């Protein structure tokens, strides 16, 4: 079977492009997951900073605020 150099190059280019697309997709997913983890960490830290224990509020007032 005869295969022209053009069709072979086209075939190889398609393989390279598919591989690059998969690499880009994986990198995008990793970046997205990393950003989610950073956002979740920031939210957890913000919630921790807002706890009553960080302020001079007596227990009775804290209970009223929670209720």
PDB file with SEQRES, HELIX, SHEET and CRYST1 records, atoms N, CA, C and O in Angstrom:
SEQRES   1 A   67  UNK UNK UNK UNK UNK UNK UNK UNK UNK UNK UNK UNK UNK          
SEQRES   2 A   67  UNK UNK UNK UNK UNK UNK UNK UNK UNK UNK UNK UNK UNK          
SEQRES   3 A   67  UNK UNK UNK UNK UNK UNK UNK UNK UNK UNK UNK UNK UNK          
SEQRES   4 A   67  UNK UNK UNK UNK UNK UNK UNK UNK UNK UNK UNK UNK UNK          
SEQRES   5 A   67  UNK UNK UNK UNK UNK UNK UNK UNK UNK UNK UNK UNK UNK          
SEQRES   6 A   67  UNK UNK                                                      
HELIX    1 AA1 UNK A    5  UNK A   49  1                                  45    
HELIX    2 AA2 UNK A   52  UNK A   54  5                                   3    
HELIX    3 AA3 UNK A   59  UNK A   66  1                                   8    
CRYST1    1.000    1.000    1.000  90.00  90.00  90.00 P 1           1          
ATOM      1  N   UNK A   1       0.845  -1.180   0.000  1.00  0.00           N  
ATOM      2  CA  UNK A   1       0.000   0.000   0.000  1.00  0.00           C  
ATOM      3  C   UNK A   1       0.891   1.243   0.000  1.00  0.00           C  
ATOM      4  O   UNK A   1       1.824   1.356   0.794  1.00  0.00           O  
ATOM      5  N   UNK A   2       0.591   2.143  -0.880  1.00  0.00           N  
ATOM      6  CA  UNK A   2       1.376   3.362  -1.017  1.00  0.00           C  
ATOM      7  C   UNK A   2       0.717   4.484  -0.216  1.00  0.00           C  
ATOM      8  O   UNK A   2      -0.483   4.728  -0.339  1.00  0.00           O  
ATOM      9  N   UNK A   3       1.517   5.158   0.601  1.00  0.00           N  
ATOM     10  CA  UNK A   3       1.028   6.298   1.377  1.00  0.00           C  
ATOM     11  C   UNK A   3       1.877   7.494   1.005  1.00  0.00           C  
ATOM     12  O   UNK A   3       3.105   7.446   1.089  1.00  0.00           O  
ATOM     13  N   UNK A   4       1.228   8.557   0.598  1.00  0.00           N  
ATOM     14  CA  UNK A   4       1.989   9.749   0.201  1.00  0.00           C  
ATOM     15  C   UNK A   4       2.566  10.440   1.438  1.00  0.00           C  
ATOM     16  O   UNK A   4       2.051  10.299   2.547  1.00  0.00           O  
ATOM     17  N   UNK A   5       3.617  11.167   1.224  1.00  0.00           N  
ATOM     18  CA  UNK A   5       4.237  11.878   2.349  1.00  0.00           C  
ATOM     19  C   UNK A   5       3.288  12.939   2.900  1.00  0.00           C  
ATOM     20  O   UNK A   5       3.321  13.245   4.092  1.00  0.00           O  
ATOM     21  N   UNK A   6       2.445  13.497   2.037  1.00  0.00           N  
ATOM     22  CA  UNK A   6       1.466  14.488   2.500  1.00  0.00           C  
ATOM     23  C   UNK A   6       0.472  13.852   3.464  1.00  0.00           C  
ATOM     24  O   UNK A   6       0.211  14.412   4.528  1.00  0.00           O  
ATOM     25  N   UNK A   7      -0.084  12.702   3.118  1.00  0.00           N  
ATOM     26  CA  UNK A   7      -1.068  12.066   3.989  1.00  0.00           C  
ATOM     27  C   UNK A   7      -0.420  11.592   5.283  1.00  0.00           C  
ATOM     28  O   UNK A   7      -1.056  11.629   6.336  1.00  0.00           O  
ATOM     29  N   UNK A   8       0.821  11.150   5.225  1.00  0.00           N  
ATOM     30  CA  UNK A   8       1.526  10.733   6.434  1.00  0.00           C  
ATOM     31  C   UNK A   8       1.778  11.934   7.350  1.00  0.00           C  
ATOM     32  O   UNK A   8       1.583  11.852   8.563  1.00  0.00           O  
ATOM     33  N   UNK A   9       2.212  13.046   6.758  1.00  0.00           N  
ATOM     34  CA  UNK A   9       2.402  14.263   7.544  1.00  0.00           C  
ATOM     35  C   UNK A   9       1.090  14.741   8.158  1.00  0.00           C  
ATOM     36  O   UNK A   9       1.051  15.141   9.322  1.00  0.00           O  
ATOM     37  N   UNK A  10       0.036  14.698   7.384  1.00  0.00           N  
ATOM     38  CA  UNK A  10      -1.280  15.100   7.868  1.00  0.00           C  
ATOM     39  C   UNK A  10      -1.688  14.220   9.050  1.00  0.00           C  
ATOM     40  O   UNK A  10      -2.165  14.719  10.070  1.00  0.00           O  
ATOM     41  N   UNK A  11      -1.500  12.927   8.906  1.00  0.00           N  
ATOM     42  CA  UNK A  11      -1.830  11.978   9.959  1.00  0.00           C  
ATOM     43  C   UNK A  11      -1.013  12.268  11.225  1.00  0.00           C  
ATOM     44  O   UNK A  11      -1.565  12.297  12.325  1.00  0.00           O  
ATOM     45  N   UNK A  12       0.288  12.481  11.074  1.00  0.00           N  
ATOM     46  CA  UNK A  12       1.148  12.763  12.227  1.00  0.00           C  
ATOM     47  C   UNK A  12       0.801  14.098  12.873  1.00  0.00           C  
ATOM     48  O   UNK A  12       0.811  14.224  14.097  1.00  0.00           O  
ATOM     49  N   UNK A  13       0.498  15.088  12.051  1.00  0.00           N  
ATOM     50  CA  UNK A  13       0.076  16.385  12.600  1.00  0.00           C  
ATOM     51  C   UNK A  13      -1.199  16.246  13.420  1.00  0.00           C  
ATOM     52  O   UNK A  13      -1.330  16.855  14.482  1.00  0.00           O  
ATOM     53  N   UNK A  14      -2.138  15.446  12.927  1.00  0.00           N  
ATOM     54  CA  UNK A  14      -3.377  15.210  13.672  1.00  0.00           C  
ATOM     55  C   UNK A  14      -3.081  14.575  15.031  1.00  0.00           C  
ATOM     56  O   UNK A  14      -3.679  14.953  16.039  1.00  0.00           O  
ATOM     57  N   UNK A  15      -2.170  13.624  15.055  1.00  0.00           N  
ATOM     58  CA  UNK A  15      -1.812  12.966  16.312  1.00  0.00           C  
ATOM     59  C   UNK A  15      -1.179  13.973  17.277  1.00  0.00           C  
ATOM     60  O   UNK A  15      -1.512  14.000  18.462  1.00  0.00           O  
ATOM     61  N   UNK A  16      -0.275  14.791  16.765  1.00  0.00           N  
ATOM     62  CA  UNK A  16       0.392  15.790  17.602  1.00  0.00           C  
ATOM     63  C   UNK A  16      -0.617  16.793  18.137  1.00  0.00           C  
ATOM     64  O   UNK A  16      -0.580  17.150  19.315  1.00  0.00           O  
ATOM     65  N   UNK A  17      -1.514  17.245  17.280  1.00  0.00           N  
ATOM     66  CA  UNK A  17      -2.534  18.215  17.700  1.00  0.00           C  
ATOM     67  C   UNK A  17      -3.443  17.610  18.760  1.00  0.00           C  
ATOM     68  O   UNK A  17      -3.767  18.274  19.745  1.00  0.00           O  
ATOM     69  N   UNK A  18      -3.859  16.368  18.575  1.00  0.00           N  
ATOM     70  CA  UNK A  18      -4.708  15.713  19.572  1.00  0.00           C  
ATOM     71  C   UNK A  18      -3.991  15.602  20.913  1.00  0.00           C  
ATOM     72  O   UNK A  18      -4.586  15.820  21.969  1.00  0.00           O  
ATOM     73  N   UNK A  19      -2.719  15.262  20.857  1.00  0.00           N  
ATOM     74  CA  UNK A  19      -1.947  15.125  22.095  1.00  0.00           C  
ATOM     75  C   UNK A  19      -1.797  16.480  22.792  1.00  0.00           C  
ATOM     76  O   UNK A  19      -1.938  16.571  24.012  1.00  0.00           O  
ATOM     77  N   UNK A  20      -1.513  17.518  22.026  1.00  0.00           N  
ATOM     78  CA  UNK A  20      -1.401  18.859  22.607  1.00  0.00           C  
ATOM     79  C   UNK A  20      -2.725  19.310  23.219  1.00  0.00           C  
ATOM     80  O   UNK A  20      -2.749  19.908  24.295  1.00  0.00           O  
ATOM     81  N   UNK A  21      -3.819  19.021  22.530  1.00  0.00           N  
ATOM     82  CA  UNK A  21      -5.138  19.380  23.059  1.00  0.00           C  
ATOM     83  C   UNK A  21      -5.409  18.668  24.378  1.00  0.00           C  
ATOM     84  O   UNK A  21      -5.950  19.263  25.309  1.00  0.00           O  
ATOM     85  N   UNK A  22      -5.033  17.393  24.458  1.00  0.00           N  
ATOM     86  CA  UNK A  22      -5.225  16.653  25.707  1.00  0.00           C  
ATOM     87  C   UNK A  22      -4.360  17.234  26.818  1.00  0.00           C  
ATOM     88  O   UNK A  22      -4.808  17.340  27.960  1.00  0.00           O  
ATOM     89  N   UNK A  23      -3.129  17.610  26.499  1.00  0.00           N  
ATOM     90  CA  UNK A  23      -2.246  18.213  27.500  1.00  0.00           C  
ATOM     91  C   UNK A  23      -2.818  19.540  27.987  1.00  0.00           C  
ATOM     92  O   UNK A  23      -2.799  19.831  29.183  1.00  0.00           O  
ATOM     93  N   UNK A  24      -3.324  20.340  27.056  1.00  0.00           N  
ATOM     94  CA  UNK A  24      -3.913  21.619  27.434  1.00  0.00           C  
ATOM     95  C   UNK A  24      -5.140  21.419  28.311  1.00  0.00           C  
ATOM     96  O   UNK A  24      -5.353  22.161  29.269  1.00  0.00           O  
ATOM     97  N   UNK A  25      -5.945  20.415  27.980  1.00  0.00           N  
ATOM     98  CA  UNK A  25      -7.126  20.124  28.776  1.00  0.00           C  
ATOM     99  C   UNK A  25      -6.732  19.717  30.192  1.00  0.00           C  
ATOM    100  O   UNK A  25      -7.316  20.198  31.163  1.00  0.00           O  
ATOM    101  N   UNK A  26      -5.752  18.842  30.312  1.00  0.00           N  
ATOM    102  CA  UNK A  26      -5.297  18.404  31.631  1.00  0.00           C  
ATOM    103  C   UNK A  26      -4.741  19.593  32.417  1.00  0.00           C  
ATOM    104  O   UNK A  26      -5.032  19.735  33.605  1.00  0.00           O  
ATOM    105  N   UNK A  27      -3.949  20.444  31.769  1.00  0.00           N  
ATOM    106  CA  UNK A  27      -3.411  21.619  32.457  1.00  0.00           C  
ATOM    107  C   UNK A  27      -4.527  22.551  32.916  1.00  0.00           C  
ATOM    108  O   UNK A  27      -4.455  23.118  34.006  1.00  0.00           O  
ATOM    109  N   UNK A  28      -5.548  22.709  32.097  1.00  0.00           N  
ATOM    110  CA  UNK A  28      -6.678  23.565  32.468  1.00  0.00           C  
ATOM    111  C   UNK A  28      -7.420  22.997  33.670  1.00  0.00           C  
ATOM    112  O   UNK A  28      -7.810  23.739  34.572  1.00  0.00           O  
ATOM    113  N   UNK A  29      -7.614  21.694  33.682  1.00  0.00           N  
ATOM    114  CA  UNK A  29      -8.301  21.045  34.804  1.00  0.00           C  
ATOM    115  C   UNK A  29      -7.484  21.208  36.079  1.00  0.00           C  
ATOM    116  O   UNK A  29      -8.042  21.486  37.140  1.00  0.00           O  
ATOM    117  N   UNK A  30      -6.172  21.038  35.985  1.00  0.00           N  
ATOM    118  CA  UNK A  30      -5.310  21.183  37.158  1.00  0.00           C  
ATOM    119  C   UNK A  30      -5.362  22.619  37.690  1.00  0.00           C  
ATOM    120  O   UNK A  30      -5.459  22.837  38.897  1.00  0.00           O  
ATOM    121  N   UNK A  31      -5.297  23.600  36.771  1.00  0.00           N  
ATOM    122  CA  UNK A  31      -5.377  25.001  37.202  1.00  0.00           C  
ATOM    123  C   UNK A  31      -6.727  25.298  37.858  1.00  0.00           C  
ATOM    124  O   UNK A  31      -6.788  25.985  38.878  1.00  0.00           O  
ATOM    125  N   UNK A  32      -7.805  24.779  37.270  1.00  0.00           N  
ATOM    126  CA  UNK A  32      -9.146  25.002  37.817  1.00  0.00           C  
ATOM    127  C   UNK A  32      -9.252  24.391  39.207  1.00  0.00           C  
ATOM    128  O   UNK A  32      -9.770  25.026  40.126  1.00  0.00           O  
ATOM    129  N   UNK A  33      -8.762  23.150  39.369  1.00  0.00           N  
ATOM    130  CA  UNK A  33      -8.816  22.478  40.664  1.00  0.00           C  
ATOM    131  C   UNK A  33      -7.980  23.235  41.695  1.00  0.00           C  
ATOM    132  O   UNK A  33      -8.392  23.379  42.846  1.00  0.00           O  
ATOM    133  N   UNK A  34      -6.814  23.715  41.284  1.00  0.00           N  
ATOM    134  CA  UNK A  34      -5.961  24.483  42.195  1.00  0.00           C  
ATOM    135  C   UNK A  34      -6.671  25.751  42.646  1.00  0.00           C  
ATOM    136  O   UNK A  34      -6.620  26.106  43.823  1.00  0.00           O  
ATOM    137  N   UNK A  35      -7.328  26.431  41.724  1.00  0.00           N  
ATOM    138  CA  UNK A  35      -8.048  27.654  42.071  1.00  0.00           C  
ATOM    139  C   UNK A  35      -9.193  27.351  43.023  1.00  0.00           C  
ATOM    140  O   UNK A  35      -9.442  28.117  43.954  1.00  0.00           O  
ATOM    141  N   UNK A  36      -9.900  26.230  42.800  1.00  0.00           N  
ATOM    142  CA  UNK A  36     -10.974  25.842  43.725  1.00  0.00           C  
ATOM    143  C   UNK A  36     -10.424  25.608  45.123  1.00  0.00           C  
ATOM    144  O   UNK A  36     -11.016  26.044  46.110  1.00  0.00           O  
ATOM    145  N   UNK A  37      -9.283  24.914  45.207  1.00  0.00           N  
ATOM    146  CA  UNK A  37      -8.676  24.649  46.504  1.00  0.00           C  
ATOM    147  C   UNK A  37      -8.272  25.941  47.204  1.00  0.00           C  
ATOM    148  O   UNK A  37      -8.454  26.080  48.414  1.00  0.00           O  
ATOM    149  N   UNK A  38      -7.722  26.891  46.438  1.00  0.00           N  
ATOM    150  CA  UNK A  38      -7.331  28.183  47.014  1.00  0.00           C  
ATOM    151  C   UNK A  38      -8.568  28.920  47.513  1.00  0.00           C  
ATOM    152  O   UNK A  38      -8.563  29.465  48.617  1.00  0.00           O  
ATOM    153  N   UNK A  39      -9.626  28.939  46.706  1.00  0.00           N  
ATOM    154  CA  UNK A  39     -10.861  29.625  47.096  1.00  0.00           C  
ATOM    155  C   UNK A  39     -11.461  29.009  48.351  1.00  0.00           C  
ATOM    156  O   UNK A  39     -11.916  29.730  49.240  1.00  0.00           O  
ATOM    157  N   UNK A  40     -11.466  27.675  48.431  1.00  0.00           N  
ATOM    158  CA  UNK A  40     -12.008  26.998  49.608  1.00  0.00           C  
ATOM    159  C   UNK A  40     -11.182  27.316  50.844  1.00  0.00           C  
ATOM    160  O   UNK A  40     -11.735  27.503  51.928  1.00  0.00           O  
ATOM    161  N   UNK A  41      -9.867  27.377  50.693  1.00  0.00           N  
ATOM    162  CA  UNK A  41      -8.993  27.711  51.822  1.00  0.00           C  
ATOM    163  C   UNK A  41      -9.251  29.132  52.303  1.00  0.00           C  
ATOM    164  O   UNK A  41      -9.314  29.387  53.506  1.00  0.00           O  
ATOM    165  N   UNK A  42      -9.401  30.059  51.355  1.00  0.00           N  
ATOM    166  CA  UNK A  42      -9.669  31.448  51.733  1.00  0.00           C  
ATOM    167  C   UNK A  42     -11.003  31.563  52.457  1.00  0.00           C  
ATOM    168  O   UNK A  42     -11.109  32.279  53.453  1.00  0.00           O  
ATOM    169  N   UNK A  43     -12.028  30.859  51.959  1.00  0.00           N  
ATOM    170  CA  UNK A  43     -13.340  30.897  52.613  1.00  0.00           C  
ATOM    171  C   UNK A  43     -13.262  30.332  54.013  1.00  0.00           C  
ATOM    172  O   UNK A  43     -13.867  30.883  54.932  1.00  0.00           O  
ATOM    173  N   UNK A  44     -12.525  29.236  54.199  1.00  0.00           N  
ATOM    174  CA  UNK A  44     -12.376  28.635  55.524  1.00  0.00           C  
ATOM    175  C   UNK A  44     -11.662  29.601  56.458  1.00  0.00           C  
ATOM    176  O   UNK A  44     -12.051  29.734  57.618  1.00  0.00           O  
ATOM    177  N   UNK A  45     -10.629  30.276  55.974  1.00  0.00           N  
ATOM    178  CA  UNK A  45      -9.907  31.245  56.806  1.00  0.00           C  
ATOM    179  C   UNK A  45     -10.789  32.431  57.168  1.00  0.00           C  
ATOM    180  O   UNK A  45     -10.748  32.915  58.299  1.00  0.00           O  
ATOM    181  N   UNK A  46     -11.585  32.900  56.213  1.00  0.00           N  
ATOM    182  CA  UNK A  46     -12.490  34.019  56.496  1.00  0.00           C  
ATOM    183  C   UNK A  46     -13.518  33.620  57.537  1.00  0.00           C  
ATOM    184  O   UNK A  46     -13.830  34.409  58.429  1.00  0.00           O  
ATOM    185  N   UNK A  47     -14.051  32.410  57.443  1.00  0.00           N  
ATOM    186  CA  UNK A  47     -15.020  31.938  58.423  1.00  0.00           C  
ATOM    187  C   UNK A  47     -14.379  31.813  59.801  1.00  0.00           C  
ATOM    188  O   UNK A  47     -14.995  32.157  60.810  1.00  0.00           O  
ATOM    189  N   UNK A  48     -13.150  31.323  59.841  1.00  0.00           N  
ATOM    190  CA  UNK A  48     -12.427  31.181  61.106  1.00  0.00           C  
ATOM    191  C   UNK A  48     -12.224  32.546  61.752  1.00  0.00           C  
ATOM    192  O   UNK A  48     -12.386  32.679  62.965  1.00  0.00           O  
ATOM    193  N   UNK A  49     -11.873  33.563  60.966  1.00  0.00           N  
ATOM    194  CA  UNK A  49     -11.644  34.894  61.510  1.00  0.00           C  
ATOM    195  C   UNK A  49     -12.916  35.522  62.072  1.00  0.00           C  
ATOM    196  O   UNK A  49     -12.848  36.353  62.978  1.00  0.00           O  
ATOM    197  N   UNK A  50     -14.059  35.137  61.551  1.00  0.00           N  
ATOM    198  CA  UNK A  50     -15.319  35.730  61.993  1.00  0.00           C  
ATOM    199  C   UNK A  50     -15.951  35.066  63.196  1.00  0.00           C  
ATOM    200  O   UNK A  50     -17.029  35.481  63.621  1.00  0.00           O  
ATOM    201  N   UNK A  51     -15.316  34.043  63.766  1.00  0.00           N  
ATOM    202  CA  UNK A  51     -15.895  33.345  64.908  1.00  0.00           C  
ATOM    203  C   UNK A  51     -15.970  34.250  66.136  1.00  0.00           C  
ATOM    204  O   UNK A  51     -15.161  35.164  66.301  1.00  0.00           O  
ATOM    205  N   UNK A  52     -16.952  33.980  66.990  1.00  0.00           N  
ATOM    206  CA  UNK A  52     -17.145  34.773  68.202  1.00  0.00           C  
ATOM    207  C   UNK A  52     -15.918  34.742  69.108  1.00  0.00           C  
ATOM    208  O   UNK A  52     -15.644  35.716  69.810  1.00  0.00           O  
ATOM    209  N   UNK A  53     -15.180  33.641  69.101  1.00  0.00           N  
ATOM    210  CA  UNK A  53     -14.047  33.515  70.024  1.00  0.00           C  
ATOM    211  C   UNK A  53     -12.964  34.559  69.776  1.00  0.00           C  
ATOM    212  O   UNK A  53     -12.102  34.764  70.630  1.00  0.00           O  
ATOM    213  N   UNK A  54     -12.995  35.219  68.626  1.00  0.00           N  
ATOM    214  CA  UNK A  54     -11.994  36.235  68.319  1.00  0.00           C  
ATOM    215  C   UNK A  54     -12.392  37.631  68.809  1.00  0.00           C  
ATOM    216  O   UNK A  54     -11.643  38.593  68.640  1.00  0.00           O  
ATOM    217  N   UNK A  55     -13.573  37.730  69.412  1.00  0.00           N  
ATOM    218  CA  UNK A  55     -14.067  39.020  69.877  1.00  0.00           C  
ATOM    219  C   UNK A  55     -14.414  38.926  71.353  1.00  0.00           C  
ATOM    220  O   UNK A  55     -14.687  37.841  71.867  1.00  0.00           O  
ATOM    221  N   UNK A  56     -14.401  40.052  72.024  1.00  0.00           N  
ATOM    222  CA  UNK A  56     -14.745  40.098  73.449  1.00  0.00           C  
ATOM    223  C   UNK A  56     -16.255  40.265  73.581  1.00  0.00           C  
ATOM    224  O   UNK A  56     -16.750  41.361  73.844  1.00  0.00           O  
ATOM    225  N   UNK A  57     -16.975  39.168  73.396  1.00  0.00           N  
ATOM    226  CA  UNK A  57     -18.432  39.161  73.505  1.00  0.00           C  
ATOM    227  C   UNK A  57     -18.786  38.115  74.556  1.00  0.00           C  
ATOM    228  O   UNK A  57     -18.336  36.972  74.477  1.00  0.00           O  
ATOM    229  N   UNK A  58     -19.592  38.509  75.540  1.00  0.00           N  
ATOM    230  CA  UNK A  58     -19.901  37.545  76.597  1.00  0.00           C  
ATOM    231  C   UNK A  58     -20.791  36.412  76.070  1.00  0.00           C  
ATOM    232  O   UNK A  58     -21.416  36.535  75.016  1.00  0.00           O  
ATOM    233  N   UNK A  59     -20.833  35.325  76.814  1.00  0.00           N  
ATOM    234  CA  UNK A  59     -21.521  34.101  76.382  1.00  0.00           C  
ATOM    235  C   UNK A  59     -23.018  34.339  76.148  1.00  0.00           C  
ATOM    236  O   UNK A  59     -23.583  33.826  75.182  1.00  0.00           O  
ATOM    237  N   UNK A  60     -23.650  35.104  77.018  1.00  0.00           N  
ATOM    238  CA  UNK A  60     -25.087  35.365  76.881  1.00  0.00           C  
ATOM    239  C   UNK A  60     -25.386  36.096  75.566  1.00  0.00           C  
ATOM    240  O   UNK A  60     -26.336  35.749  74.865  1.00  0.00           O  
ATOM    241  N   UNK A  61     -24.587  37.094  75.238  1.00  0.00           N  
ATOM    242  CA  UNK A  61     -24.776  37.844  73.997  1.00  0.00           C  
ATOM    243  C   UNK A  61     -24.522  36.944  72.789  1.00  0.00           C  
ATOM    244  O   UNK A  61     -25.236  37.027  71.789  1.00  0.00           O  
ATOM    245  N   UNK A  62     -23.500  36.079  72.880  1.00  0.00           N  
ATOM    246  CA  UNK A  62     -23.224  35.132  71.792  1.00  0.00           C  
ATOM    247  C   UNK A  62     -24.409  34.215  71.554  1.00  0.00           C  
ATOM    248  O   UNK A  62     -24.768  33.950  70.407  1.00  0.00           O  
ATOM    249  N   UNK A  63     -25.021  33.727  72.628  1.00  0.00           N  
ATOM    250  CA  UNK A  63     -26.175  32.844  72.489  1.00  0.00           C  
ATOM    251  C   UNK A  63     -27.343  33.549  71.809  1.00  0.00           C  
ATOM    252  O   UNK A  63     -28.028  32.973  70.963  1.00  0.00           O  
ATOM    253  N   UNK A  64     -27.558  34.804  72.193  1.00  0.00           N  
ATOM    254  CA  UNK A  64     -28.638  35.593  71.571  1.00  0.00           C  
ATOM    255  C   UNK A  64     -28.373  35.821  70.083  1.00  0.00           C  
ATOM    256  O   UNK A  64     -29.287  35.755  69.261  1.00  0.00           O  
ATOM    257  N   UNK A  65     -27.100  36.094  69.747  1.00  0.00           N  
ATOM    258  CA  UNK A  65     -26.754  36.298  68.348  1.00  0.00           C  
ATOM    259  C   UNK A  65     -26.906  35.028  67.517  1.00  0.00           C  
ATOM    260  O   UNK A  65     -27.310  35.084  66.356  1.00  0.00           O  
ATOM    261  N   UNK A  66     -26.583  33.891  68.109  1.00  0.00           N  
ATOM    262  CA  UNK A  66     -26.713  32.613  67.405  1.00  0.00           C  
ATOM    263  C   UNK A  66     -28.165  32.213  67.220  1.00  0.00           C  
ATOM    264  O   UNK A  66     -28.513  31.583  66.221  1.00  0.00           O  
ATOM    265  N   UNK A  67     -29.013  32.570  68.171  1.00  0.00           N  
ATOM    266  CA  UNK A  67     -30.411  32.137  68.176  1.00  0.00           C  
ATOM    267  C   UNK A  67     -31.228  32.829  67.184  1.00  0.00           C  
ATOM    268  O   UNK A  67     -32.426  32.564  67.077  1.00  0.00           O  
TER     269      UNK A  67                                                      
END                                                                             
